[in-house]
Each structure stands twice: as structure tokens, then as C-alpha cells.
């Protein structure tokens, strides 16, 4: 169910959801309706299907308390090595025929009034016994995308399986393999933010596949598990009302403009996270801009104790352990928040916010 959170002087409505999900229309193992049911059981407010080079119009809709939306993950299947997958959201016509030209693809999505995120922009090579290619983004000269997929759960998981012993261990204890977005992805995001607005989402890349390693056969990451891991929380000043057109536009506006954050909910619930800036009488939340007066105050609050970090232009400028961080500065810049919690003796990424843009 949607929740409310007070951010500064405003009340926002939070929608918890999972995107970058595959069905039997491509290489997943559940139908759209099955996914909506599983997402509802996991307590998700929305789930966004992005099958490979397949777009199905007319399947958007509410299923109980869960909003099912359909986009598309587009790539060029003839490209070697495979590369540059794009999550296309808010479209109403097929765009896969533009897969061989990433810039034309992004233009086509925008012409439909949609927006796009660069999927798993940095991947790492998998072990030789895994038939999993490195599908990093390699066309960084393109323009017109809304943002990047900062944290792809399955990309991180498959790269953690360096040998068969680890594969067996992590198949039964997957949380041991998950620690957060890749450092190179965070660094690239910070570089991009110096030139333009770039929003983030987190994706599960859920397929619900069954894997075999010798005599062991196991569905390693069922949808029901992934829908409780890396989720994206969208924030809106207006609640959903059950009208499909209204609620779809509300959610897509929040995701496209960065009024959202990414949370790894296996560590702890993240609903209630807040990050905002105040300069004089003006306030800004995630995805918004505030004009600097003499100084700007930035605040982070989290629902559970954590290591909090405030990042400005790619550099950590403040740290705190607990549930709050407050920082006063006279400097403009692009500010974002991070939170880490300890699991199995190791600090792991928990929450990553979209930026607040502080202008002089």
C-alpha cells in the first residue's frame, strides 16, 4: 500500500515498486498477470515489465493494490559483443526496430512522450562456467535519456559467482553476494551529473529462471524473492486514485524527474527515507532544484540506524552514524544521499537517493 512521508514542510506519497522485469513474452518464467499477483503478495504498489524487444500494448492496469505497467528493454540482438540495453518506459508503440541505433532509439522513445534509462551500464565478466555475457553500456555519446539503472541486482549477483563453490553457497544464501551498486557506476553517474540532470532507478532484472549445477537444480531468484530486494520508491505530492491514466502519469513523472530513490529492502524497510534541502524559505526534495542564498541546509533521515553519507559532486562531504544527518554549507553543487547497513559482518548498500540540485 502507498505510504506517506514528510519531507521538509511537504507530505509525499510513496509508491514502492520493482522494474526491469521479464515475462514469458521474452525470457522470463511468468505471465504478466502472474507477475501482478506475485508483486501484490510482496506488497508492491507497482511493477514494470520490460521484456526483451517485445512490447505489448493494452496490458497496463491495476490488479488489486498493484499497478502493472509495460515498457520494453531494447537491444540489438546482432551486436557482438552484446551491449547497450535500454529500458524504454511510457511508450505506446513498438521501438525495438531502432535497437541497432541507440541514439535513434532514444529519440523515438521521446517522440512518443516516453523516457529511457540505460540498463546495467557497467557489468563485470562472469566465471567461465556461467553462460552470462557482459552487457555493459558502450554508447556514452548518446543524449536524451532520463537516467541510468544504478543498481541491477542480477548483474551484481552473477558477477559474484567466481567459482562453483560460491555458486552453490549464494544460491542458498543470495544476500551474501549483494553489497551495492558498482563503484564504477556511481563514479560515472557523478561525472554525468556535472553536465546534465541524470535520474536513477534500481532494477531486479527478474526472470524467475531455474538453474542447474551438476545434480543441483534450483530456482535461485524467484520473483517473490526479487520483489523484496532492490526496489525503487517513487514519491509524489499527489496520491493515486485508481484511475489508470492519472496514476500512470503520476508514477512516470516521479521516475522520469528523479523524485525517487533506490532501496535494498532485504537489509531493512526503507519507507520513510527522506532527503531534502532548505535555503531561506525555499525547499527542494529529490529531483528538484533550490537556489542558494547565503547557505543551504541538507538533511537525511532514515527509518533505521545506518552509516549515512552526503555526496556533493562525487565527493563525500559529511558522514553520520544513526538515523539523521544535517549539513550546512555555502556551496552550490549536485547533492545526493547514501545509506549503508551491516549484514554478515560487511557494510552493504541500503539506500541511494536521486540528487538535489543546488544552484548559485
Number of C-alpha atoms within 10 A of each C-alpha: 12 19 14 16 16 13 21 16 10 11 14 22 18 26 25 26 27 27 25 26 28 27 21 13 17 14 15 18 19 18 13 22 13 13 22 27 19 20 26 23 13 17 17 24 25 28 26 23 28 28 25 24 22 17 24 16 13 9 13 18 19 18 15 11 18 25 24 25 24 26 29 27 26 27 23 18 14 9 11 7 10 16 20 23 24 28 27 29 25 21 21 16 13 18 21 19 13 19 22 16 14 21 18 17 23 26 20 19 24 19 11 14 12 20 25 26 25 25 29 30 27 25 20 15 16 20 17 9 11 16 8 13 15 16 19 20 18 13 14 12 7 14 12 15 23 21 23 23 25 26 30 24 24 19 25 21 20 21 17 20 20 15 13 14 10 14 21 16 13 19 20 13 12 16 16 18 19 20 20 21 22 18 10 12 18 15 14 15 22 21 13 15 19 13 8 9 18 21 26 27 31 28 28 25 25 27 23 22 15 12 13 10 12 7 6 9 10 15 14 20 21 16 25 17 16 25 29 21 22 28 28 28 29 27 28 19 15 12 18 18 8 14 10 16 10 12 18 20 13 18 22 18 17 19 26 24 19 26 27 28 29 28 30 26 18 18 18 15 17 21 18 16 22 22 28 25 28 22 19 14 6 13 20 22 26 26 23 17 17 21 18 22 17 11 16 21 16 23 19 24 21 21 15 14 16 22 21 24 21 24 19 21 19 19 12 14 13 15 17 16 14 14 16 19 20 16 14 14 12 13 15 18 19 20 26 25 27 23 26 22 21 14 15 8 8 11 15 21 23 26 27 25 28 26 31 26 24 22 13 13
